[in-house]
Amino acid sequence: MPRAPSAAVQGRLVLTHPEPRIDRVAAHLRAQGIDVVVLPARRIVPQSDEPSDASDAAAPLARLAEYTWVIPVSPGAVDAALARRAAGWPRATGLAAVGPGTVAALARAGLAAPTVRVVAPVSPPFDADALLALPEFLHGAGARVLVLRGASGRDGWVDVLRARGFVVDVVRAYRLEAAEPAAGEIERLRAWVACDAPAAFAFSSVDAIDVTLRRLEAAGALDWAMRQRALVLHPRHAAHLAGLGWSRTVQVAPGEAALMQALESA
């Protein structure tokens, strides 16, 4: 007979965010009484850490005052490219974020209103289409925009900006590489499986879903996992999970507060 989960645990959550951000998120949630298993799908590696790419990646970042808007596409882009550039941020250069997770990362880096002009969609879905719908990005008239993104990603929305009259430069500020869980994390997950403990999984990308499901299958935890709730950031994540047979999905806003609220409302 499966053992009953401890009543002292306020919630169980499997995090799949990229390193190193996953460690900060996990620490915050554990401080709130959440039992967290850390299974990073990827690791963020700033391109400026690679000598062969350093000059190309840094050049636009040394000319921030030339841009009307800088758009980091994710918290990872903030951490990789902007965290060390908050001091002396040019007054005329605004920042645009897809969603609250990136806004929070900017604030942690010291880039927040009223010191810096920051715009972002106010309601989900938080994606590039919502950003393009903001009044600031309807008509470019030659305004310069710097997009900070990973080594891969969708570029259609950048083409839309150019079609609207913006002059857009794109910097590949970071790349994603494979990451492995710390020693003991898979065993902690197997302990949850052994007692059939209820848990939730937090996914922030389709890639994280695919990596995690392969990892769960290898650990013998996939059948248990597919009965748990998946907390996702976008309808396309829910659709991808549904196509794989995972039916219990809940769309949440980015950020630890939304994860906490979703766990408390279970």
Beta strands, then each sheet from edge to edge (+ up, - down):
strand 1: 11-15
strand 2: 34-38
strand 3: 42-46
strand 4: 69-72
strand 5: 94-96
strand 6: 118-119
strand 7: 144-150
strand 8: 167-178
strand 9: 200-203
strand 10: 229-232
strand 11: 249-251
sheet 1: 2+ 1+ 9+ 10+ 11+
sheet 2: 3+ 8- 7- 4- 5- 6-
end
